[in-house]
Each structure stands twice: as C-alpha cells, then as structure tokens.
Amino acid sequence: MPIATPLSDRLGIPHPVLLAPMAGVPGGAPTAAVSGAGGLGPLGGGYGEAEWLDRELALLQGSRSGVGFITWSLARRPQLLAGAPAFLRPTPEPSEPA
C-alpha cells in the first residue's frame, strides 16, 4: 500500500523511503533494490572512480535512481557526469491537487 507524503509526491515514488548516497558504500544493487521497492535509491558516486561508477550505474538500468557526488570530486573530474544522465530520468512535477 503506497504511503503518500509531499516528499513522495514530489519525487514521484510510492513510498517516502530514501537511501543515503554514501560514497561507494551502497552500490548499484542496494540502490536498485530501494528504488524497485518504491523508494528512491541514489547511488553514492563517491570520490570519482570512473570504472566503479560505470559498473554500478549499469546495475541501475530500468530503476528510478539518482547519483550523489562529492562536490570537490566533480571539480577534479567533471567528466564523471557524462555517464550518469543516461541512467537517470527527470523528476516529474507534482500532480495538481484534486
């Protein structure tokens, strides 16, 4: 049974459950599992290891997920953003009140 909250409505997910994107700790499998169960599982992009990020992003195909990066890591390796958008979908606007 979905649990509707302003957060779940805004994110377009059935349950207000979010996985923290902790720098490489929750990889693609737990991220996809949280998203598959109706929450939002952001992948922890961490410190910018491109091979790890590519491998873990591949596990997210078809799931509603995000990627969290450490800001200074992106400043050093902005090319890491190039691989992430292919796996991500934009968040829909919240539905109008009935």
C-alpha positions as a printed Julia matrix, in Angstrom:
98×3 Matrix{Float64}:
  0.0    0.0     0.0
  1.57   3.34   -1.03
  2.31   5.95    1.62
  1.63   9.38    0.11
  3.56  12.34    1.52
  4.61  15.66   -0.04
  8.08  14.13   -0.5
  6.84  11.0    -2.25
  4.51  13.1    -4.4
  7.34  15.45   -5.39
  9.7   12.62   -6.25
  7.03  10.53   -7.97
  7.65   7.48   -5.77
  5.06   5.38   -3.89
  6.92   5.34   -0.55
  8.88   8.08    1.26
 11.97   5.9     1.64
 15.37   7.25    0.57
 18.74   5.54    0.54
 21.64   7.82    1.51
 24.25   8.08   -1.29
 27.23   7.29    0.96
 30.43   7.46   -1.11
 30.69   3.98   -2.57
 29.04   2.16    0.34
 25.62   1.38   -1.16
 26.49   0.17   -4.64
 24.16  -0.38   -7.55
 22.43  -3.48   -6.16
 21.04  -1.93   -2.93
 20.32   1.3    -4.79
 18.23  -0.56   -7.37
 16.53  -2.6    -4.61
 15.35   0.51   -2.75
 14.1    2.06   -5.98
 12.46  -1.2    -7.02
 10.6   -1.35   -3.7
  9.07   2.08   -4.32
 11.62   4.37   -2.68
 14.43   6.43   -4.16
 17.91   4.97   -4.14
 20.65   7.44   -5.01
 23.97   5.8    -5.82
 26.93   7.25   -3.92
 29.19   8.45   -6.73
 31.86   9.0    -4.14
 35.35  10.08   -4.96
 35.17   9.78   -8.71
 36.37   6.3    -9.59
 35.07   6.09  -13.16
 35.3    2.3   -13.55
 33.37   1.69  -10.3
 30.77   4.28  -11.25
 30.23   2.78  -14.72
 29.86  -0.73  -13.28
 27.41   0.34  -10.56
 25.37   2.55  -12.91
 24.9   -0.46  -15.18
 23.11  -2.2   -12.29
 20.59   0.66  -12.13
 19.18   0.29  -15.63
 15.4    0.49  -15.5
 15.26   1.73  -11.91
 14.33   5.21  -10.73
 17.6    6.23   -9.13
 19.89   9.17   -8.63
 23.61   9.71   -8.17
 25.19  11.68   -5.35
 28.67  13.06   -5.91
 31.16  14.65   -3.56
 31.48  18.18   -4.9
 35.26  18.51   -4.83
 35.49  15.17   -6.63
 33.44  16.54   -9.53
 35.55  19.68   -9.64
 38.57  17.46  -10.32
 36.77  15.06  -12.69
 33.76  16.77  -14.29
 33.66  14.07  -17.0
 32.07  11.74  -14.42
 28.76  13.48  -15.02
 28.79  12.32  -18.62
 27.89   8.72  -17.74
 25.23   9.39  -15.13
 22.45  11.13  -17.14
 21.93   8.16  -19.45
 20.64   6.2   -16.47
 18.59   8.94  -14.85
 15.11  10.23  -15.61
 13.9   13.72  -14.72
 11.69  14.02  -11.66
  8.09  14.7   -12.7
  6.36  17.78  -11.45
  3.99  17.11   -8.54
  0.43  16.44   -9.53
 -2.12  19.2    -9.17
 -4.31  18.97   -6.06
 -7.71  17.39   -6.71
